[in-house]
């Protein structure tokens, strides 16, 4: 997630256009919901959390989304989606980077994610698989946890450990 790495390699889409990551607004909701439908992801509750969502755009087209639901010092990272034509270009990683920076700046200390489709990506980005019952009550009470993702594994990213490791110039991931 280093600023230097971002500056050296701008993210571009399938057509070679520069990708911009920005905070979502209420005007983005129809496009965000369409992206989530394309990815078979739920859109319930998005409107209530728009200030904590980001969109990726290239050439005036919305091509990606990621967001979180904040609950005090915990958050549920959700709704990471990139259009099928724009996958494998680093757009999801750029969205996740923006989301992590925003979460840290908002005082989030632990980020949780539920997924059946991208567990390897989450682990590459520093998330660790944890038991579902390890999630705090607020996360366990979300629509994703109890509904559409009730059978999905739970992952945790400790943002306090990531911050400490970054300040000391080392990765927050454990070596095996």
N, C-alpha and C positions, 0 to 999 in steps of 0.2 A: 504493500500500500504506500510505498514511499513517494513523496512528491517528486523526487528526482526521476524515478522510473516513469511516472506519469508524464513528466515534461519531455523525456527523451522519446517516448513512443506514444504518439497520439492514437486514440482509438479511431478506426475508420470502419465503415460498413462494407457490405458486399460490393457496392459500386465504387468504393474508394473515397466516399464522402466522409469528411470529419464528423464524428459523433459528438454531440453536446449532451451533457447530463445536467439536468436542472430540476429544481423543486417542482412538484406537480401542483396544479391549481384545480379548482372546481371545473373549469372549462375543459380540463383534460379527461374528466371522468368517462365520457362515452368511448374515447379511444382506449383508455386504460381497461375498461370493462371488456371491450372487444379483444384486446390482447390476452386478457385472462381467459376468456372463452376459448380462444384459439389454442391456448395451452392447457385446457381442461382444468383450470384453477378457479376457485370460488371468488366471487367479487363482493359477497356479503360484507357489509361494514366498512367498505373502502371510503365512502363519503365522509364518515366520521373521523377518518385518520388522514385525510388528504395532506395536511401540513407535514406529515411524516412519510410522504411518498416522493419518489423521483421518477422521472421519465428520461429515456434516451431518444434523441431526435437526430435525424440526418436528412438533409434536403427537404426540410419542412414536414417530414413524415415521422410519426411516433413509432419507434421500433422496439422499445423495451420499457419495462417498469419494474420497480422494486419498492417495498415499503415496510413499515412496522406499525405495530400497535404498542403504545407505551403504557406501562403499568408501574409507575414509580421508577425504581432503579432497574426494573426488568423490562424486556420488550420481546414481543414475538415478531421476528422477521418473517415476512410473508410476501406472496405474490411476485416472486422473481420470474419474469417472463420476457423472452426475446422472440421476435417473429422468426419463424422457421428459416426464412431466407437470410437472416442476419446472425445466425448462430455460428460459433467458432471464430469470432473476430474479437473477443475480449470485452464485448459489451456487457455481459452479465457480471464479469469481474469489476468493470468500471462502475456499474450500478451498485454492486455490493460495497465497493470502496466508499462511494458517496454515502451510502446508508450507514456504514460503520462510523465514518467521521461525524455524521449528523447525530448518531446515537451517543457517541462519546461526548459531543458538545452539549447534548441535552441531558447529561447526567446518567445515562444508562450504563449500568455496570455489567449486566449479564444479558446476552441476547440468545433467545431460543429460536429454533426453526424445526419445522416438521416437513419431512419429504419422503416420498417413495421413489422419486426420479433422479435426484442429484446428490445422493449422500457422498459420493466421491469428491465432487466439487466442494461441498461444504467442508469436508475434512481437509482438502488441499488448502482451503482458505482459513484454517485454524479452528474450525468447530470440532468438538468431540462428541461422540455418541454418548448419551446418558440415559438412564432408566426414565421412563415416562413419569413415574411417581416422584422423581426428583424435581420436577417443575413446581414452581410456587403456585399457590391456589389461583392467583389472577390469570396465569397462563393456562392452567388446567380448565379454567372457566370460559375460555374463548370458544367461539363457534368452530374454529378450525380444529382445536384439540378434541372437542366432544362430538363433532359432526363429520365433515368430509375427510378429515385426516385422523380419525379416531384409531386407525390401525397403523399409522405412520410412525417410524422411529423418530425420536427426539434428539436434537443436537444442541449443544451449548457452546457459545463463544464468550469467554471471560474477557470483557473489555478492559478490566483493570489490569489483568496480567499482560494483555497485548500492549497496553499503554506503557507499563513498566519496562517490558522487553524492548519496545521501540526506543525509549529514552536511553537504554543501555546498549543499543545497537545490536540486538540479537532477536531471533525469531521467538514468537510465543509458543510455537509448536514444540511438543516434546519429541526428542529423538529416540528412535527405537533401535 
